[in-house]
Amino acid sequence: MGVVGRELVAGDPVGGLVAAALVKGARRLEKAVGMVENGEDDAIHQVRVSCRRLRSDLKLFRKLLAGDWATGLRADLQALAQACGEARDLEVIAALVREHTSSEDNEEHVDTILTTLTLGLDRAAARSAEVVLGESTKDLLTTLEAIATAPDLKTKADKPCSEVLPQLLQAATAQFTQEADKLKPWTPDDDWHEVRLLAKRVRYAADTTAAVLGDEAKATAAHAATYQELLGQHQDHCAAADALTNMAAHAAAEDDPELSFTLGRLTERHRAARKPLREQFLSLYHRP
C-alpha cells in the first residue's frame, strides 16, 4: 500500500484505509478482551462495541474485499457481540428501572424486581465472560491480526480515497435517510430500532472515513451520533418495557397479582417515555 506509518491523504489508495481500519479494529477488540480479563467496568460492553464497529467497517468496504473471507469474519464477530448482548441489556434495564421508580411504587416489589434483574445480569455477565475469554475469541483475534496485516482486496482498492470514500459514505447516509423519512409518531418499535442501527452505521462509516475526508465526515458523524443517542434511549425504554412485561406475566402465573400490577405500572411508564423521544427525533431530523 505504501502508506503504512503515516496519515492517509486523499490521493492514497483506498485499500490503505481498509487495512488501517482493520488494524485499528483488531487492536480495539484485543484491548476490550483484556478489559474482561482484568475484570474492568464496562468491559463486556466494549467487546460488543468493538465487534459492531468492525462489522460496520467490513460492510462499508464490502465491495472492495476480494473472496469470501469477510463473510465468515462478520459472522464470528456477530456471534461474539450477541454473546455479550444479554448482559448489557439487563444492565441498562436495571438502571432504567431504578431511575424511573417513584415513591408511589411498592418498595418491596421494586426490590424484588431489581434483585431479579441483578441476578440475571450476574449470570449473563458470567456467560459472556466465558465466551470472550474462550478459545473461539482467541482464534478470532489471531485471524483478525493475520487479515489486517494483508487483507485480500479487489483492484478497486487501488483507486484513490478521494474517489471512493465519498460514494461509500453517501450510500450509508442514503440508506439511513430512506428509512428515517418513513418514521411517524405511531410507527412500530421495530422500525424505530432499524433506523437506530442505520444511524449507528452512518456514524461508524463517517468516523472511519474522517481520517481522509476531514471536517465534512466529522460533521456527518456528529449528526449521526445525536440521532443514535435519541434512538438508543428510545430502544432502551422499549427493551425495559418488554422485559417488565415478561416479568409481569411470570408473576401472574405464580399467582402474585400485586407484583404483576407493579410491573404493569412500570411497563406503562417506559412505554410512555417513547413519545417525547420520538417527537424530539422527528423535530430534529426534519429541522430545516
DOVOTOR-623989 format. One record per residue (C-alpha): residue number from 1; y, x, z. Coordinates in nm, 3 decimals. Layout:
! residues N
  num        y        x        z
  NUM        Y        X        Z
...
//
This chain:
! residues 288
  num        y        x        z
    1    0.000    0.000    0.000
    2    0.232    0.291    0.062
    3    0.427    0.106    0.333
    4    0.240    0.193    0.650
    5    0.463    0.346    0.915
    6    0.790    0.190    0.802
    7    0.951   -0.152    0.784
    8    0.875   -0.355    0.476
    9    1.152   -0.434    0.230
   10    1.188   -0.698   -0.039
   11    1.059   -0.475   -0.317
   12    0.739   -0.374   -0.139
   13    0.405   -0.526   -0.247
   14    0.337   -0.843   -0.051
   15   -0.009   -0.707    0.026
   16    0.160   -0.472    0.270
   17    0.283   -0.768    0.472
   18   -0.064   -0.925    0.466
   19   -0.212   -0.608    0.615
   20    0.070   -0.576    0.868
   21    0.027   -0.938    0.979
   22   -0.347   -0.892    1.025
   23   -0.298   -0.574    1.227
   24   -0.038   -0.742    1.446
   25   -0.259   -1.047    1.492
   26   -0.563   -0.839    1.583
   27   -0.363   -0.646    1.843
   28   -0.218   -0.968    1.986
   29   -0.564   -1.119    2.025
   30   -0.704   -0.798    2.176
   31   -0.421   -0.795    2.429
   32   -0.486   -1.161    2.519
   33   -0.856   -1.092    2.571
   34   -0.753   -0.807    2.801
   35   -0.541   -1.052    2.998
   36   -0.851   -1.267    3.052
   37   -1.046   -0.960    3.168
   38   -0.773   -0.886    3.421
   39   -0.751   -1.248    3.539
   40   -0.384   -1.278    3.444
   41   -0.195   -1.607    3.442
   42   -0.175   -1.792    3.109
   43   -0.442   -1.562    2.961
   44   -0.664   -1.835    2.816
   45   -0.361   -1.998    2.655
   46   -0.256   -1.667    2.499
   47   -0.601   -1.627    2.344
   48   -0.568   -1.972    2.194
   49   -0.219   -1.899    2.059
   50   -0.334   -1.566    1.914
   51   -0.618   -1.737    1.729
   52   -0.386   -2.004    1.593
   53   -0.130   -1.753    1.468
   54   -0.395   -1.550    1.290
   55   -0.543   -1.860    1.132
   56   -0.196   -1.964    1.021
   57   -0.135   -1.625    0.857
   58   -0.470   -1.641    0.679
   59   -0.380   -1.986    0.550
   60   -0.032   -1.872    0.446
   61   -0.171   -1.582    0.243
   62   -0.490   -1.755    0.124
   63   -0.401   -1.729   -0.248
   64   -0.365   -1.353   -0.211
   65   -0.703   -1.294   -0.044
   66   -1.000   -1.189   -0.256
   67   -1.354   -1.302   -0.181
   68   -1.451   -1.546    0.091
   69   -1.414   -1.323    0.398
   70   -1.117   -1.523    0.526
   71   -1.319   -1.847    0.542
   72   -1.565   -1.709    0.795
   73   -1.290   -1.536    0.988
   74   -1.084   -1.854    1.017
   75   -1.394   -2.043    1.135
   76   -1.463   -1.783    1.406
   77   -1.100   -1.793    1.519
   78   -1.108   -2.173    1.528
   79   -1.425   -2.171    1.739
   80   -1.268   -1.930    1.989
   81   -0.949   -2.138    2.007
   82   -1.150   -2.455    2.064
   83   -1.342   -2.286    2.345
   84   -1.006   -2.234    2.518
   85   -0.870   -2.580    2.442
   86   -1.009   -2.791    2.724
   87   -0.879   -2.562    2.998
   88   -0.529   -2.554    2.852
   89   -0.522   -2.932    2.800
   90   -0.628   -3.003    3.159
   91   -0.371   -2.757    3.289
   92   -0.094   -2.937    3.100
   93   -0.219   -3.281    3.200
   94   -0.236   -3.191    3.570
   95    0.120   -3.054    3.556
   96    0.245   -3.371    3.387
   97    0.076   -3.595    3.644
   98    0.242   -3.401    3.926
   99    0.577   -3.426    3.751
  100    0.560   -3.800    3.681
  101    0.422   -3.936    4.006
  102    0.663   -4.116    4.236
  103    0.685   -4.240    4.593
  104    0.565   -4.579    4.468
  105    0.224   -4.434    4.379
  106   -0.060   -4.434    4.629
  107   -0.058   -4.078    4.766
  108   -0.432   -4.074    4.833
  109   -0.505   -4.187    4.479
  110   -0.275   -3.923    4.333
  111   -0.452   -3.656    4.539
  112   -0.787   -3.781    4.410
  113   -0.665   -3.772    4.051
  114   -0.522   -3.421    4.085
  115   -0.834   -3.295    4.259
  116   -1.049   -3.431    3.976
  117   -0.826   -3.269    3.715
  118   -0.816   -2.937    3.903
  119   -1.193   -2.924    3.941
  120   -1.230   -2.998    3.572
  121   -0.976   -2.728    3.493
  122   -1.159   -2.469    3.703
  123   -1.489   -2.544    3.531
  124   -1.330   -2.543    3.186
  125   -1.148   -2.216    3.255
  126   -1.473   -2.053    3.363
  127   -1.645   -2.168    3.044
  128   -1.353   -2.044    2.836
  129   -1.353   -1.702    3.004
  130   -1.726   -1.669    2.945
  131   -1.675   -1.723    2.572
  132   -1.367   -1.500    2.550
  133   -1.546   -1.214    2.724
  134   -1.872   -1.268    2.537
  135   -2.034   -1.072    2.256
  136   -1.912   -1.308    1.984
  137   -1.549   -1.230    2.070
  138   -1.621   -0.855    2.078
  139   -1.776   -0.887    1.732
  140   -1.475   -1.086    1.613
  141   -1.233   -0.817    1.733
  142   -1.439   -0.548    1.562
  143   -1.439   -0.746    1.238
  144   -1.065   -0.807    1.261
  145   -0.995   -0.438    1.313
  146   -1.201   -0.343    1.008
  147   -1.049   -0.610    0.785
  148   -0.692   -0.540    0.894
  149   -0.732   -0.174    0.804
  150   -0.811   -0.253    0.440
  151   -0.809   -0.626    0.356
  152   -0.964   -0.727    0.024
  153   -0.675   -0.867   -0.179
  154   -0.620   -1.008   -0.527
  155   -0.396   -0.839   -0.782
  156   -0.128   -1.096   -0.693
  157   -0.081   -0.899   -0.372
  158    0.079   -0.623   -0.578
  159    0.377   -0.845   -0.655
  160    0.697   -0.777   -0.458
  161    0.762   -0.961   -0.133
  162    1.089   -1.096   -0.274
  163    0.897   -1.286   -0.542
  164    0.605   -1.419   -0.339
  165    0.725   -1.487    0.016
  166    0.994   -1.749   -0.059
  167    0.733   -1.950   -0.250
  168    0.484   -1.932    0.037
  169    0.740   -2.036    0.297
  170    0.870   -2.315    0.076
  171    0.518   -2.452    0.031
  172    0.466   -2.470    0.408
  173    0.807   -2.631    0.459
  174    0.749   -2.886    0.182
  175    0.422   -3.000    0.338
  176    0.592   -3.049    0.675
  177    0.880   -3.239    0.516
  178    0.647   -3.463    0.318
  179    0.470   -3.582    0.633
  180    0.775   -3.583    0.863
  181    0.958   -3.812    0.619
  182    0.689   -4.077    0.684
  183    0.734   -4.088    1.062
  184    0.868   -4.408    1.216
  185    0.904   -4.507    1.583
  186    0.584   -4.712    1.551
  187    0.377   -4.452    1.362
  188    0.035   -4.386    1.528
  189    0.000   -4.093    1.767
  190   -0.236   -3.903    1.536
  191    0.027   -3.891    1.261
  192    0.285   -3.750    1.500
  193    0.032   -3.490    1.609
  194   -0.031   -3.389    1.247
  195    0.340   -3.333    1.190
  196    0.349   -3.120    1.504
  197    0.075   -2.898    1.360
  198    0.267   -2.868    1.034
  199    0.585   -2.775    1.221
  200    0.391   -2.506    1.402
  201    0.258   -2.379    1.068
  202    0.614   -2.355    0.932
  203    0.726   -2.169    1.242
  204    0.445   -1.917    1.220
  205    0.497   -1.872    0.845
  206    0.869   -1.816    0.896
  207    0.804   -1.572    1.181
  208    0.567   -1.372    0.963
  209    0.793   -1.362    0.658
  210    1.112   -1.297    0.857
  211    1.023   -0.927    0.865
  212    1.124   -0.921    0.498
  213    1.324   -1.240    0.432
  214    1.553   -1.191    0.730
  215    1.805   -1.444    0.860
  216    1.704   -1.736    0.638
  217    1.345   -1.722    0.757
  218    1.459   -1.675    1.117
  219    1.671   -1.991    1.090
  220    1.372   -2.181    0.950
  221    1.158   -2.057    1.238
  222    1.420   -2.170    1.491
  223    1.440   -2.522    1.343
  224    1.062   -2.549    1.329
  225    1.034   -2.431    1.691
  226    1.272   -2.709    1.801
  227    1.066   -2.970    1.619
  228    0.745   -2.822    1.757
  229    0.878   -2.835    2.112
  230    0.967   -3.204    2.092
  231    0.643   -3.297    1.920
  232    0.450   -3.082    2.163
  233    0.593   -3.276    2.457
  234    0.500   -3.596    2.276
  235    0.143   -3.477    2.226
  236    0.114   -3.371    2.590
  237    0.203   -3.725    2.703
  238   -0.048   -3.868    2.456
  239   -0.319   -3.638    2.591
  240   -0.231   -3.727    2.950
  241   -0.242   -4.100    2.874
  242   -0.582   -4.064    2.705
  243   -0.726   -3.861    2.993
  244   -0.597   -4.104    3.255
  245   -0.732   -4.399    3.057
  246   -1.077   -4.242    3.062
  247   -1.049   -4.179    3.435
  248   -0.943   -4.542    3.489
  249   -1.248   -4.667    3.303
  250   -1.468   -4.442    3.516
  251   -1.302   -4.568    3.836
  252   -1.356   -4.928    3.727
  253   -1.721   -4.853    3.653
  254   -1.751   -4.703    4.004
  255   -1.610   -5.028    4.147
  256   -1.280   -4.874    4.258
  257   -1.023   -5.119    4.115
  258   -0.735   -4.985    4.328
  259   -0.774   -4.630    4.193
  260   -0.814   -4.776    3.845
  261   -0.487   -4.965    3.895
  262   -0.301   -4.647    3.996
  263   -0.444   -4.467    3.694
  264   -0.332   -4.754    3.474
  265    0.024   -4.730    3.605
  266    0.032   -4.356    3.543
  267   -0.108   -4.409    3.194
  268    0.167   -4.653    3.101
  269    0.427   -4.411    3.234
  270    0.307   -4.143    2.994
  271    0.285   -4.385    2.704
  272    0.644   -4.494    2.773
  273    0.755   -4.128    2.769
  274    0.667   -4.108    2.399
  275    0.950   -4.338    2.289
  276    1.254   -4.121    2.378
  277    1.081   -3.813    2.235
  278    1.017   -3.994    1.906
  279    1.377   -4.112    1.896
  280    1.506   -3.764    1.970
  281    1.293   -3.607    1.697
  282    1.390   -3.863    1.436
  283    1.757   -3.829    1.525
  284    1.742   -3.452    1.497
  285    1.526   -3.449    1.185
  286    1.747   -3.693    0.991
  287    2.075   -3.540    1.109
  288    2.299   -3.467    0.805
//
